[in-house]
């Protein structure tokens, strides 16, 4: 059984950042990273995560449409944790 998303925590992520991830989409994250880049921030470690999340989102949406014919909400927190697990 998968743990409830409301009780899971991300390694090395502040409570404020985690709250933001729970409330925003992958597109919001991409826009934030782009804004940070334009402000001169080093986002090189964030780009692979955003790319992975977008690929996973596309795959999940496609699979969900094939199975149910309906759109699906994407769990950004779950995607970040999956990325962490793969790249740990």
C-alpha positions as CSV (number, residue, x, y, z in Angstrom):
1,X,0.0,0.0,0.0
2,X,1.3,3.5,-0.9
3,X,1.8,5.9,1.9
4,X,-0.6,8.8,2.1
5,X,0.9,11.9,0.3
6,X,-0.1,14.1,3.2
7,X,2.3,12.3,5.5
8,X,5.3,11.8,3.2
9,X,8.3,14.1,3.4
10,X,11.0,15.0,0.9
11,X,14.7,14.7,1.9
12,X,16.4,18.1,2.3
13,X,13.3,20.1,1.4
14,X,12.0,22.8,3.7
15,X,8.4,22.7,4.9
16,X,7.7,25.9,2.9
17,X,9.1,24.4,-0.3
18,X,7.2,21.1,0.3
19,X,4.0,23.1,0.8
20,X,4.6,24.9,-2.5
21,X,5.1,21.6,-4.3
22,X,1.8,20.2,-3.0
23,X,-0.1,23.2,-4.3
24,X,1.4,23.7,-7.8
25,X,1.7,21.9,-11.1
26,X,4.7,20.8,-13.0
27,X,4.2,23.7,-15.3
28,X,4.4,26.1,-12.3
29,X,7.7,24.5,-11.3
30,X,9.1,24.9,-14.8
31,X,8.0,28.6,-14.8
32,X,9.7,29.1,-11.4
33,X,12.9,27.5,-12.6
34,X,12.9,29.7,-15.7
35,X,12.3,32.8,-13.5
36,X,15.2,31.8,-11.3
37,X,17.4,31.2,-14.3
38,X,16.5,34.7,-15.7
39,X,17.5,36.2,-12.3
40,X,21.0,34.6,-12.6
41,X,20.4,31.6,-10.3
42,X,22.2,28.3,-10.9
43,X,19.3,26.0,-11.8
44,X,21.5,23.2,-13.3
45,X,20.4,20.7,-10.6
46,X,16.7,21.6,-11.0
47,X,16.5,21.2,-14.8
48,X,16.8,17.4,-14.9
49,X,14.1,17.1,-12.2
50,X,11.7,19.3,-14.1
51,X,12.4,17.5,-17.4
52,X,11.9,14.1,-15.7
53,X,8.6,15.3,-14.1
54,X,7.3,16.6,-17.5
55,X,8.2,13.3,-19.2
56,X,6.5,11.3,-16.4
57,X,3.5,13.6,-16.5
58,X,3.1,13.1,-20.2
59,X,3.4,9.4,-19.8
60,X,0.9,9.2,-16.9
61,X,-1.6,11.4,-18.7
62,X,-1.3,9.3,-21.9
63,X,-1.7,6.0,-19.9
64,X,-4.7,7.4,-18.0
65,X,-6.4,8.5,-21.1
66,X,-5.9,5.0,-22.7
67,X,-7.3,3.3,-19.6
68,X,-10.2,5.5,-18.6
69,X,-10.6,8.0,-21.4
70,X,-10.4,10.8,-18.7
71,X,-7.8,13.4,-17.6
72,X,-5.9,12.8,-14.4
73,X,-4.4,15.1,-11.8
74,X,-0.6,14.7,-11.5
75,X,0.8,14.4,-8.0
76,X,3.9,16.6,-8.1
77,X,5.1,15.4,-4.7
78,X,5.0,11.8,-5.8
79,X,6.9,12.7,-8.9
80,X,9.7,14.4,-6.9
81,X,9.9,11.5,-4.5
82,X,10.2,9.0,-7.4
83,X,12.9,11.1,-8.9
84,X,14.8,11.2,-5.6
85,X,14.5,7.4,-5.3
86,X,15.8,6.8,-8.8
87,X,18.7,9.3,-8.4
88,X,19.6,8.4,-4.8
